[in-house]
Amino acid sequence: MLTVAGALPQLFVARWIEPRPRKMPYLMLAIYLRVVSWGALAGLTYAIGASRPRLLAWVLVGLLAVFYASGGLGGVPYTDIIGKIIPQERRGAFFGGRQALAGPLAVGAALLAQRVLADVAYPTNYALLFGLAALSLLVASLGFWLIREPPRADADGKVPSWREYGEQLLEAVRRLGTLIGVQLLTGFSLMVLPFYIVYARQELGAPAGAIGWFMLAQVLGGVLANLIWARLVDRCGSRRMLATCAVTSMLTPLSAILLGRLVAGDLFGG
């Protein structure tokens, strides 16, 4: 559901937003929808997390769908805005600098989550984390207010008909068919990420405090992998990097199943 909620809205949003001279209002709408979804989830987790867990589970699915759908709404204008305000010769430095800052901050957030989950009782711990996520996103939105988006000079505001837009989509699919198929198949590995923690808790007997360490491992893995993939691209090209990444994504869940039982007792004292 989260994958579909993040990807499907972009097909409809692109048709509506592309002809607009300015995309910033739609990006801000997406950001604040995300703030509201996290804030509502924090309040509801605190209010009914202990008394009505089944209802909260459905609320979680619904609000996360809103969160990811907002990402689908914001992804199209974000890409357009970045393309207009960051010169082509400086985009590498922009994305590289963003990743350099995001890595340590994400590690800090994972460590904070580990302490909150270990030291604060449920449901207050999860409510606190959701509330902090909403607050952080609200603060981050202030930076977008400082951006002065130049209008698109050739935008006429005319939304293409569904027939015209459908023909454009089909042309894009024909040109990028293989890439789309690879992305869909490799995207399943992202769906597995939350279930490593569930598997460790329910099958391997991991304590609640280990959840934060799993999150930290995922964040550190992402930071280090960016350096490895970038090096592989420079030396071997994008095709070899994508193939290596796909094989790694395939072997990771298999390794979790095969090795989990062997090391569970040593890791968690079972």
N, C-alpha and C positions, 0 to 999 in steps of 0.2 A: 504493500500500500504506500509506503514511504517513497519507494522508487517511482511508482506511477505518479504520485502526487507531486513529486519534484519535476518530472519530465513532461507529463501530458499538458499542463497549462501553458507551457512555452509555445506549443503549436498554435494555440489560439491567441496568446498574448502578442506574438510576433506580428501577426496580421494587423492587429489593432494599433500597436505602438509604433511600428516602423515608419508610417507616414508622418508622425508627429514631429514638429521642429525641436521640441525639448522633451527629454525622457526623464528628467530628474523627479518630477512629481510622482511618477509611477514607481520609481525606485524607492522613494520615501514611503509611499503607501505600503509597499512590500515589507520594508523594514519595520514599520510600526504594527503591521499585522503580526509579525513575528514577536515583537515585544509583548503585544496583548496576549498572544497564545501562551508564551512562557509565563507571564504574570498570572493569567487565569489558572494555568496548571499548578503554579505554586500555591495559590489560594485554595484551590479545590483539594490538592493533596493534603494540605494542613487540616482542612475542615472535615474531609470524609475519608482520608487515607486509612485510618484505623477502624472505622465503623462500617464502611461500605467499599471494600476493596474491589469487588467485581464491577461495580458502577465506575469506580475510578479507573479501572483498566480500560473500559470503553471510552471514558473521557480522554485518557491518555492517547488512545489511537486517533480519536477525532481531532484533538488539538495538535498532535504531531502531524496529522495530515494537513491541517491548516498551515502549520509552520513550514512544511516542505512545499506546499502549493505556493506560499508566499515567496519561497526561494525561486520557484519557477516563474513567478511574476517579476521578480527583481533581476533574474539572470539576464534577460534580454536587454533591458535598459542599462544595466551595469556594464555589460560588454560594450555597448554603443558609446556610453559616456567615457569610459576609459580610453577607447579608441580615438575619441576626439580631443581629450585633454592631455594625454601622454604622447609625446612625439614618438614616432616609430623607433628612432635610434636610442630612445631611453626606456622603452618598455621592458627590455630584459633587466635593466637595473631596478625598475619599479617592482616587477614580480619577484626578483631575487631578494631585494630588500624587504619586501613584505613577508616572504617566507622566513628570512633570517630573524625578523622580529616575532613572527607568529610562533616559531618553534619554542623558544624559551618561555614565552607567555603561556603557551599551551601546556608545557611541562609544569609550570607553576600552578595552573588551574587544575591539572590532574592531581598534584600533591595536595592542594587545598581540598579537592573532592575526597581524596583518601582520608584526610583527617576528619572531615565533616561526617562521612559515612561511618567511620570507626568510633567517633566520640559522641555523636548526637543520635538520640533515639529516633526510630521511625514513628510517625511520618515527617517529623520536623526536619530531619536531615535532608530528605529529598525536596521538601518544600523550600528549604533554604537554598539548595543548589539551583532549583528552577528560578527562584526569585533573583539570585545573583546573576543568572544568565540573562534575565529580562533587564535588569539594571545595567549590566555591561553593554548589552546591545543598544539600550537607550543612550548611553554615553557615547558609544561609537557612532551613532547617527548624527551627532553634532558635527563630526568631521565632514559629512556630506553637505551640510548646510553652508560650509565654507567654500565649497567648490562652485565656481562660476561656469556653468555649462554653456558653451557657444551653441547657438541654434543651428540646425541643419539648413543650409542655404536652399537646397532643392526640394525641401519637404513641402508638399501641397496639402497635407492633412486628409487626402482622399484615401479611404480604406478600400483595398481591392476587393472585388467580388470573391465569393467562395470558390467559384470556378477558376478564376485567375490565380487565386492563392493556392488552390489544389494543384494546378499545373506547375507552379513554382516549387511546391513541395516534392512533387514527383520528379522534377528535374534534379533537385538536390539529392533525392534518394538514389537516382540512377548514377549520379556522379560520385556519391559517397556511400554506396551500398555496402561494400566490404567493410569500411570503417564502422558504419552503424551496426552491422552484425557483430563485429568484434567487441564493440563497446557494450552491446546488450549482453553478450555471453560473459565477458569479464566482469560486468557489473554485479553478477550474482555473488561474487566474492565479497563485495561490500555489504550485501544483505546478511552475510554470515557473522560479521564482526560482533554485534551485540550478543550472539549466542555462545561465543567462547566463554564469556563471563557466566552465563546461565549454566553452561555445561560444567564449568569448574565448581560452581556453587552446589548444583543439584547432584552431580555424578561423582565429583572428586572430593567433595567435602571441604571446599575452600571457605574460610571464615569471611564474615562481612567486610572486614577491613582489607581483604585482598582485592576487593573490587577496584579500589583506587589504584592499586599497583598494576592491575590489568589495564586500566585506562592509561596509566603512565607508560606502560610498555607499548601500547598502541601508538601513543603520541610520539615517543622516542623512535619507534620503528618508522613512522612516517617522516620524521625529520631526517634521520640517517638515510632512509631510502631515497629521498630527493637528491642527496649528494651522489649516491651510487648510480641512480638512473641517469642523472645529468652526465656523469663521467662516461657511462656506457653509450649514451647518445653521441658524445663527442668522438669516441673511439670507434664505435661499431655501427652507428646510424640508428635511426628511429625504429626501423623494422626489427632489428635484433633486440633492441631494448623492449619493445612491445611483446615479442615472443618470450623473452626471459621473464618478463613480468607476468604473463599469462600462465607460464609453467609454475612459477612460484605461487601464484594464487591458487592453482590447482593442488599443489602439494601441501599447502599450509593446513587446510582442514583435515586432510588425511593424516598428517603428522600429529595433529591434536588428538585424534582418535587412537592412533597406534601407540603414542608415547604417553598419553595422559595417565593411563592405569599404571605404567611402570614407575613414574616419578611422583605420583600423587602422595604416597605415604611420606616420602622424603620432604616434599614441599610443604605439606599441610599437617604433618604429624599424625597421619592416619595409620 
